[in-house]
Amino acid sequence: MLLIGLAILLIVSFLGSRLQGMSLSMLGGLGVWLFMVVLHATPADPPFQIMLCIAAVVAAVGTIEAAGGLSYLVQLAELCIRKHPRSIIYISPMVTYAITFLGGTNHIAYSILPVIAEVSKEVGIRPERPLSLSVIAALHGALASPISSIMVILSGFLRISGIDMVTIFKIIIPSTMGGLLMATFVTSLLSKAMPEASTVTETATTDMAPACLPRGARIAKLSIVCFLLGSLGTVLIDAIPSLRPSWEVNGIKILLPSAYIMPLVMLSTAASIMLLCRIAPKSITQGKAFTAGIQGMFAILGIAWLSSTFVQSNQPVLLQFISAYLSEPWQFSIILLCMAAIMGSSAATIKAVFPLGIALGIPPKILLAAATAVNGVFIIPIYPTILAAIHLDTTGTTRIGKFLFNHSFMLPGLVSIAGAMGIGFLLVYMGGL
């Protein structure tokens, strides 16, 4: 049963990553159906609460895009990269981390990857280095973002154990940034010159001033400020119970549940941006960010539901295996890393695998420190941003090797995760969690 279920999960993940779009959602549903019909498994609960949070964030991000806010952020990022082109190996991952942290999804990286590839060629630096680092940076930025689907799921599990979002950020943000800096340093040491046949003659780039936005820079900035205030409000309301709305039932005071804070704040933020910036509601649904977000939401429905069903139906076997071969709690991060590679989704990995850690009695602080391992989706190079980076590098330096696993993203990815987990465990124990 375990092997058949694993085969179904692998096939669905591989086909979904190849076909992209809505395919992962539909194939995930088919996988759950096969689990019930072929393996007589009980389906896990659908991730409706997670989808609610994602839908609210997508509405807010789509509204910002309609106001020109996302375009403005990308233009600022491009300006920063072009201003210091020869330091692109160091600047591009930090810039990518920042915009994905603000946007809550690594799909925003699609907008900046073409700039990174172009500038790298212009100054004679192998595009492989900044592109691979930036793809990994996007994964870490999304994990650390207070409005990402990954953080929604992670905080949901840890909140039950008394770890609030502020504490999570104190660990996740420094560890992901530190791990990324380590990967950048190692990659820069190993960086080689670009092949002569691919080198472009230009040795400098031209600074680009931000172009005129459709709605004007003022409107774009206003939308970004509203969004940042909404994100900050989400964190503060979750961390400080006295800020939450409350009501009484039979004389008992009830606070707004944590699960409802993000959806309500993000929808309110989207409404504020729409009204203040005078955005036509129809234009919100026509943006690329909104479309990508909706596809991601349905992908979570499919793959998270399938992976949770797989783990739930095989939990006794998996618990026995982990207990037999992994003697130390920190080694649970290995399971997270491997399952992330198989599932191809950081959010789905947390949703499916964290219950195993809780069932094993692993301390919540260990789960928090090991959380960066869920970004191991790069190990099997079929992740959309990886394929986009390979396609954008016309020099051919960013590639997948003959043996599949010897690809351009393996080194920076593994170094960043190892560094992030090391920093995470250090911070957890120093902080006395």
Buried (B, 14 or more C-beta within 10 A) or exposed (E): EEEEBEEBBBEBBBBBBEEEBBBBBBBBBBBBEBBBEEBEBEBBEBBEBBBBBBBBBBBBBBBBBBBBBBBBBBBBBBBBBBEEBBBBBBBBBBBBBBBBBBBBBBBBBBBBBBBBBBBBBBBBBBBBBBBBBBBBBBBBBBBBBBBBBBBBBBBBBBBEEEBBBEBBBBBBBBBBBBBBBBBBEBBBEEBEEBEEEBBBEEEEBEEEEBEEBEBBBEBBBBBBEBBEEBBEBBBBBBBEEEEBEEEEEEEEEEEBEBBBBBBBBBBBBBBBBBEBBEBEEEBBEEBBBBBBBBBBBBBBBBBBBBBBBBBBBBEEEBEEEBEEEBEEBEBBBBBBBBBBBBBBBBBBBBBBBBBBBEBBEBEBBBBBBBBBBBBBBBBBBBBBBBBBBBEBBEBEBBBBEEEEEEBBBBBBBBBBBBBBBBBBBBBBEEEEB
